[in-house]
């Protein structure tokens, strides 16, 4: 097998494994980032322990996506400090328990099909583009071994993110919306909302959220590849190489990049979730939205979902790059 086809198969394998294993972490992260602010008052003064659901409901099920859809019948209300508030999901494990209880095990893989459709082609194209840029295109222009990966990562991610932005918008809305008994939000219903969105706001509305996505992904990609190549060189200087070196270097670099870009990830998720919302929101631009989040919810809200995001990104980066390098080299050597 020639080098290009070996790399293509390796990239597709890594992308598929990543999409199938990491979807629950991505879903939980999206739910945590789109739940309502803790201090949001709902009603003046209701009876204690009142449930927002209809009286015939068997139990109260917390809605983790009220910013994405108006579902008052699925919000548990609690009386606290003189305000009637929506009960919040507290952290990663509480979120997993909630999704499992409300939507079943399959709910944790909601959007997995869309993730495969989006993730496998885009991730494969991204890593192949980076590989071509860093080894073929950029060396004559950027001889620095440290700078070339940074610029290659920035260029590759900018191009692929822009092309795949409408599909990312679709996936975010599909994952941020829990099913409703009367109006379940499936791929078909979200696509229907997309058609309405295009009719009302034009075709370019499908690229809303591209700005914060680029603010998140472009610095992430540049930092990740620069860090990855640095770590791999340090291991090589000590005579260490192989798939496990690629995995560790990718996981460490991905974790660091995720921490640095978390605020932009929150803004991106909020903006894309709000696009399909029936709620009238006054803030739609990235920087004002970021400032509003800090003002109304505190700076810690910019790191909402950081645990599932790192829990996803660390192994995802490790799996992807180790598959790309390990399988790619294996297939190339067999020819």
C-alpha positions in Angstrom: 0.0 0.0 0.0 1.4 3.4 -0.9 2.0 6.0 1.7 -1.0 8.2 1.0 -3.6 5.4 1.1 -1.9 4.0 4.2 -2.3 7.4 5.9 -5.8 7.7 4.7 -6.8 4.3 6.2 -5.0 5.1 9.4 -6.7 8.5 9.7 -10.2 7.0 9.1 -9.6 4.2 11.6 -8.5 6.7 14.3 -11.4 9.0 13.6 -13.9 6.2 13.8 -12.6 4.8 17.0 -12.5 8.3 18.5 -16.1 9.1 17.4 -17.5 5.8 18.8 -15.7 5.9 22.2 -15.8 9.7 22.9 -19.4 10.6 22.0 -20.7 10.2 25.6 -18.1 12.7 26.9 -18.9 15.2 24.2 -22.7 14.9 24.8 -22.3 15.4 28.6 -20.0 18.4 28.0 -22.6 20.0 25.7 -25.4 19.4 28.2 -23.4 21.0 31.0 -22.6 24.0 28.9 -26.2 24.6 27.8 -28.0 24.2 31.1 -29.6 27.4 32.5 -27.8 29.8 34.9 -28.1 28.9 38.5 -29.5 32.2 39.6 -32.2 32.3 37.0 -35.6 33.0 38.8 -38.6 31.2 37.4 -41.6 32.2 39.4 -42.3 34.7 42.4 -43.0 32.3 45.3 -44.3 28.8 44.7 -44.9 26.1 47.2 -41.8 24.3 48.5 -40.5 21.3 46.5 -43.0 22.1 43.6 -42.3 20.3 40.4 -42.5 22.1 37.1 -43.8 19.0 35.4 -47.6 18.4 35.0 -49.2 16.8 38.1 -49.6 13.5 36.3 -45.9 13.1 35.7 -44.4 10.1 37.4 -41.2 11.9 38.4 -39.3 15.1 37.8 -36.7 14.9 35.1 -34.2 17.7 34.9 -33.7 19.4 31.6 -30.0 20.1 30.8 -30.7 22.1 27.6 -33.3 24.8 28.3 -31.0 27.3 26.6 -31.4 25.2 23.4 -35.2 24.5 23.6 -38.1 25.8 25.7 -39.2 22.7 27.7 -40.7 24.0 30.9 -42.5 20.7 31.4 -39.1 19.0 32.0 -37.5 21.3 34.5 -37.3 20.6 38.2 -37.8 23.7 40.3 -36.3 24.3 43.7 -36.9 27.1 46.2 -33.6 28.6 47.3 -32.5 31.9 48.8 -35.8 33.6 48.0 -35.9 32.5 44.4 -37.5 29.7 42.5 -34.6 28.3 40.5 -34.0 25.5 38.0 -32.2 22.7 39.6 -28.7 22.4 38.1 -26.8 19.3 37.2 -23.7 19.3 39.3 -20.7 17.9 37.5 -19.8 15.1 35.1 -21.0 12.1 37.0 -24.3 13.7 38.0 -24.8 14.6 34.3 -24.1 11.0 33.2 -26.6 9.7 35.8 -29.2 12.2 34.6 -28.9 11.3 31.0 -28.9 7.6 31.8 -32.0 8.0 33.9 -33.9 10.3 31.5 -32.8 8.9 28.1 -31.3 5.5 28.8 -27.9 4.2 27.8 -28.6 5.0 24.2 -29.0 8.7 25.2 -25.3 8.8 26.0 -24.6 8.1 22.3 -27.1 10.6 21.0 -25.6 12.2 17.9 -23.1 9.4 17.4 -24.3 8.8 13.9 -24.0 12.4 13.1 -20.6 12.5 14.8 -19.4 9.7 12.5 -20.7 11.4 9.4 -19.0 14.7 10.5 -16.0 13.4 12.4 -14.6 10.7 10.3 -14.3 12.7 7.0 -13.4 16.0 8.7 -10.8 14.5 11.1 -9.3 12.4 8.4 -9.1 15.4 6.0 -7.7 17.6 8.8 -4.8 15.3 9.8 -3.9 14.5 6.2 -3.9 18.2 5.4 -1.7 18.9 8.4 0.7 16.1 7.4 1.0 17.4 3.9 1.5 21.0 5.0 4.1 20.2 7.7 6.2 17.8 5.5 5.8 19.2 2.0 4.3 22.6 1.6 5.6 24.7 4.6 9.3 23.6 5.0 10.6 25.7 2.1 8.8 28.8 3.5 9.2 28.1 7.3 12.4 26.2 7.9 12.0 26.3 11.7 11.1 22.9 13.0 9.2 24.5 15.9 7.1 27.0 13.9 6.1 24.7 11.0 3.8 22.5 13.1 2.1 25.5 14.6 1.3 27.2 11.2 0.4 23.8 9.6 -2.1 23.2 12.4 -3.6 26.7 12.2 -4.0 26.5 8.4 -5.4 22.9 8.3 -7.9 23.6 11.2 -9.1 26.9 9.7 -9.9 25.3 6.4 -11.6 22.1 7.7 -13.6 23.9 10.4 -15.0 26.5 7.9 -16.1 23.7 5.6 -17.7 21.6 8.3 -19.3 24.4 10.3 -22.9 23.7 9.3 -22.5 20.0 10.2 -21.0 21.0 13.6 -24.0 23.2 14.2 -26.3 20.2 13.5 -24.4 18.0 15.9 -24.4 20.6 18.7 -28.1 21.1 18.5 -28.8 17.4 18.3 -26.8 16.7 21.4 -28.0 19.7 23.4 -31.6 18.8 23.2 -33.1 15.9 25.3 -36.1 14.0 23.8 -39.6 15.3 24.6 -42.5 12.9 25.0 -44.7 15.0 22.7 -42.1 16.3 20.3 -38.9 14.2 20.3 -35.9 16.0 18.9 -34.4 13.6 16.3 -32.1 14.2 13.4 -35.2 14.7 11.2 -36.7 17.3 13.5 -33.4 19.2 13.8 -33.1 19.2 10.0 -36.6 20.6 9.8 -35.5 23.4 12.2 -32.5 24.0 9.9 -34.8 24.5 6.9 -36.8 27.0 8.9 -33.6 28.8 9.9 -32.5 29.0 6.3 -35.8 30.3 5.1 -35.9 33.0 7.8 -32.3 34.1 7.9 -30.7 32.9 4.7 -28.1 30.2 3.9 -25.3 31.9 5.7 -27.1 31.5 9.0 -25.7 27.9 9.0 -22.3 29.3 9.6 -23.4 31.1 12.8 -21.0 30.2 15.5 -18.1 29.8 13.1 -16.3 32.7 14.8 -16.1 31.2 18.3 -15.5 27.8 16.7 -12.4 29.2 15.0 -11.4 31.0 18.2 -11.5 27.7 19.9 -10.2 25.3 17.3 -7.4 27.4 15.6 -5.4 28.2 18.8 -6.1 24.7 20.0 -4.7 23.2 16.8 -1.7 25.4 16.6 -0.8 24.8 20.3 -1.5 21.1 20.0 0.7 20.3 17.1 3.6 22.5 18.3 3.4 20.8 21.7 3.0 17.3 20.2 6.0 17.6 17.9 8.0 19.0 20.8 7.1 16.2 23.1 7.8 13.6 20.4 11.2 15.1 19.8 12.1 15.0 23.5 11.1 11.3 23.6 13.2 10.6 20.4 16.2 12.4 21.9 16.1 9.7 24.7 15.8 6.9 22.2 12.1 6.4 22.8 9.6 6.1 20.0 6.6 4.1 18.8 2.8 4.1 19.2 2.8 4.7 23.0 5.0 7.8 22.6 2.6 9.2 20.1 -0.3 8.4 22.4 1.3 10.1 25.4 2.4 13.1 23.4 -1.0 13.5 21.9 -2.9 13.1 25.2 -0.7 15.6 27.1 -0.8 18.2 24.3 -4.5 17.8 23.9 -5.2 18.3 27.6 -3.1 21.5 27.7 -4.8 22.9 24.6 -8.2 22.1 26.0 -7.6 24.0 29.2 -6.4 27.1 27.3 -9.3 27.2 24.9 -12.2 26.1 27.2 -13.8 29.6 27.4 -14.1 29.7 23.6 -15.6 26.2 23.6 -18.4 27.4 26.0 -19.1 30.5 23.9 -19.2 28.4 20.7 -21.6 25.8 22.3 -23.9 28.5 23.7 -24.1 30.4 20.4 -24.8 27.3 18.4 -27.4 26.1 20.9 -29.1 29.5 21.0 -29.4 29.7 17.2 -32.2 27.1 17.2 -33.8 28.4 20.4 -37.3 29.8 20.5 -36.2 32.1 23.4 -35.5 35.7 22.5 -31.8 36.3 23.4 -30.4 39.8 23.2 -26.7 38.7 23.0 -25.6 36.9 19.9 -22.1 38.0 19.2 -19.2 36.1 20.8 -17.4 38.8 22.9 -20.6 40.3 24.3 -21.9 36.8 25.1 -18.6 35.9 26.8 -18.9 39.1 28.9 -22.5 38.3 29.8 -21.6 34.8 30.9 -18.9 36.2 33.2 -21.2 38.9 34.6 -24.3 36.8 35.2 -22.8 33.4 35.9 -19.2 34.1 37.0 -15.9 33.3 35.4 -16.2 29.6 36.4 -19.0 29.2 33.9 -16.4 29.6 31.1 -15.0 26.3 32.2 -18.3 24.5 32.4 -18.0 20.9 31.0 -14.2 21.1 31.3 -14.0 17.6 33.0 -15.8 15.7 30.3 -14.0 17.8 27.6 -10.6 16.8 28.9 -11.8 13.3 29.6 -12.7 13.2 25.9 -9.9 15.1 24.4 -6.9 13.5 26.2 -7.7 9.9 25.0 -9.2 11.1 21.7 -6.0 13.0 20.7 -3.9 10.0 21.9 -6.0 7.5 20.0 -6.2 9.6 16.8 -2.4 10.3 16.5 -1.3 6.9 17.6 -3.6 5.2 15.1 -2.4 7.6 12.4 1.3 7.0 13.0 1.1 3.4 14.1 -1.3 2.0 11.5 0.1 4.3 8.8 3.7 3.0 9.4 2.6 -0.6 9.7 0.7 -0.5 6.4 3.5 1.3 4.6 6.1 -1.2 5.8 4.0 -4.2 4.5 4.3 -2.9 0.9 
